């Protein structure tokens, strides 16, 4: 009995109290040695952020904003627009065309851009853009407008009822085009719209949401409703993309299918932006740097040349 008790307490109780006391002393000692280090974060000065896309329309729009430091604001804050800049584009022939500023803000949001109208884009034309604003380094970038790639043929077949959506059928489409011998990049997407055949004033609208049949084009993540792909696996003379999508029954449908020949800058920007969006919040994932081609700033200046085909069909039982 003498070995089991000391001052009226069992050994296991004394051990617990001694452990707690030692832990308390350790915390006090660490607190006494605590030091605060000030760390300078480089590259936090604001930069011009330029986002511009050349398409086969007659208007160019460029959005300018100010970058934000890593400790400024939060992810839901809107970026501050830069409204006092000079923006102009330079053509291969040396001509310089200035942009016009457009303010479209409202009580709910701040929305402004710079634009240039009445413009005609030619395949292979090179464009260089410049933006200058007080308090920022001037920025510039350039892009070559892609060649127009027409859709040669679209065929499709109904694979039957969709297992996940009621009153929808699964369709498989085959889109054929000719891929040039150069290094090229593409985006495939579209829209679905229609009017009900059984209910008055009922309409349907959705993105195409194509799903590639070839698993080589599939991704573990997809924050975009389109298929973004390169020509590594394509045959130049008989290139094709086979994809599936679901279509609703009892509607007179228009299925718009868009094939865009895009610049490498467009491909690299959206591919990296999707990966960063997918990895957000995952502390174990590798950091992703979103691609930029803006000198002295941030953002993207890219181009895409789109062809579109529309298929009309009606699905009944």
ABEGO torsion letter per residue (X at the ends): XAAABBGGBBAAAAAAAAAAAAAAAAAAAAAAABBBBBBBBBGABBBBBBBBBBBBBABBBBBBBBBBBAABEBAABBBBBBAABBBBBBBAAGBBBBBBBBBABBAABBBBBBBBBGBBBBBGBBBBBBBBBBGBBBBBBBBBBBBBBBBABBBBBBAEBBAABBGBBBBBBBBBBBBBABBBBBBBBEBBBBBBAABBGBBBBBBAGBBBABAAABBABBABABBBBBAAABBAAABBBBBBBBBBBGBBBBBBBBBBBBBAAAAAAAAAAAAAAAABGBAABBBBBBBBABBGBBEBBBBBBBBBBBBBBBBBX
